[in-house]
Amino acid sequence: WVEFNRRFKTSRGDVGIWHETYLVKAGAYEAIYSGMPAFGLGKVSELVPATGNREAARQRLSG
């Protein structure tokens, strides 16, 4: 990490760091994984398949 930061200071914009923080109520988010292992929110919470009445985002997020 130290070496990365040293090189980053002299980069020409080839690499960037993006960080955002959000306050989100429990259950008021979704994370979709396809062809990859769960990580982030999906790794620390219950995974629910988006099938049946949960196939459309409107249905999933309306409560």
Secondary structure in CASP SS format (residue, H / E / C, confidence):
PFRMAT SS
TARGET T0000
AUTHOR 0000-0000-0000
METHOD secondary structure of the structure
MODEL  1
W C 1.00
V H 1.00
E H 1.00
F H 1.00
N H 1.00
R H 1.00
R H 1.00
F H 1.00
K H 1.00
T C 1.00
S C 1.00
R C 1.00
G C 1.00
D C 1.00
V C 1.00
G C 1.00
I C 1.00
W C 1.00
H C 1.00
E C 1.00
T C 1.00
Y C 1.00
L C 1.00
V C 1.00
K C 1.00
A C 1.00
G C 1.00
A C 1.00
Y C 1.00
E C 1.00
A C 1.00
I C 1.00
Y C 1.00
S C 1.00
G C 1.00
M C 1.00
P C 1.00
A C 1.00
F C 1.00
G C 1.00
L H 1.00
G H 1.00
K H 1.00
V H 1.00
S C 1.00
E C 1.00
L C 1.00
V C 1.00
P C 1.00
A C 1.00
T C 1.00
G H 1.00
N H 1.00
R H 1.00
E C 1.00
A C 1.00
A H 1.00
R H 1.00
Q H 1.00
R H 1.00
L H 1.00
S C 1.00
G C 1.00
END
